[in-house]
Amino acid sequence: MTSVAEPGGLTWVTATVTDPLARPMLRELGDEYAARYGKDAHAEMARYPAAEFDPPHGVLLLLLERGEAVAGGAFRRYDPATAELKRIWTHSAHRRRGLARRVVAELERIAAARGYRRVYLTTGPRQPEAKGLYLRTGYTPLFDTTADPETIGPLPFEKHLAPSRGKR
């Protein structure tokens, strides 16, 4: 696990899917998905082997405030040039602070530093906040934005990254 402190008492920490620090994120995400989609989302959360989110091809990133996870997200290798964002999360008590935007930006920075040139992701049709986040942060929707999201299913997005010089 590595950590990088930021001004304002926030700390970036890389972790593994099985790290106790990641449990609140994964639990709250599963509960929220279940509430929005009416099924047990914890099985979907476990769909990918934990190792897919480990370096060098992936990362699980948490933003801590006073030692507690307040936001986080991950990426995994989608193809040799593409990182796939997964599990972008902000704790329900810490929303509307711009933390998800910071998580996405940091994941993009790490992905570019690791040589990825494109980021791909999908979000669910019942997550308008996520759809708005990706549109506001420069992602291109790969679907008809005027269509009813419920008729589309998972909403795919992509963003091309500028090359980076450093690795993390």
Rosetta blueprint (number, residue, H / E / L):
1 M L
2 T L
3 S E
4 V E
5 A E
6 E L
7 P L
8 G L
9 G L
10 L E
11 T E
12 W E
13 V E
14 T E
15 A E
16 T L
17 V L
18 T L
19 D L
20 P H
21 L H
22 A H
23 R H
24 P H
25 M H
26 L H
27 R H
28 E H
29 L H
30 G H
31 D H
32 E H
33 Y H
34 A H
35 A H
36 R H
37 Y H
38 G L
39 K L
40 D L
41 A L
42 H H
43 A H
44 E H
45 M H
46 A L
47 R L
48 Y L
49 P L
50 A H
51 A H
52 E H
53 F H
54 D L
55 P L
56 P L
57 H L
58 G L
59 V E
60 L E
61 L E
62 L E
63 L E
64 L E
65 E E
66 R L
67 G L
68 E E
69 A E
70 V E
71 A E
72 G E
73 G E
74 A E
75 F E
76 R E
77 R E
78 Y E
79 D E
80 P L
81 A L
82 T E
83 A E
84 E E
85 L E
86 K E
87 R E
88 I E
89 W E
90 T E
91 H L
92 S H
93 A H
94 H H
95 R L
96 R L
97 R L
98 G L
99 L H
100 A H
101 R H
102 R H
103 V H
104 V H
105 A H
106 E H
107 L H
108 E H
109 R H
110 I H
111 A H
112 A H
113 A H
114 R L
115 G L
116 Y L
117 R L
118 R E
119 V E
120 Y E
121 L E
122 T E
123 T E
124 G L
125 P L
126 R L
127 Q L
128 P H
129 E H
130 A H
131 K H
132 G H
133 L H
134 Y H
135 L H
136 R H
137 T L
138 G L
139 Y L
140 T E
141 P E
142 L L
143 F L
144 D L
145 T L
146 T L
147 A L
148 D L
149 P H
150 E H
151 T H
152 I L
153 G L
154 P L
155 L E
156 P E
157 F E
158 E E
159 K E
160 H E
161 L L
162 A L
163 P L
164 S L
165 R L
166 G L
167 K L
168 R L
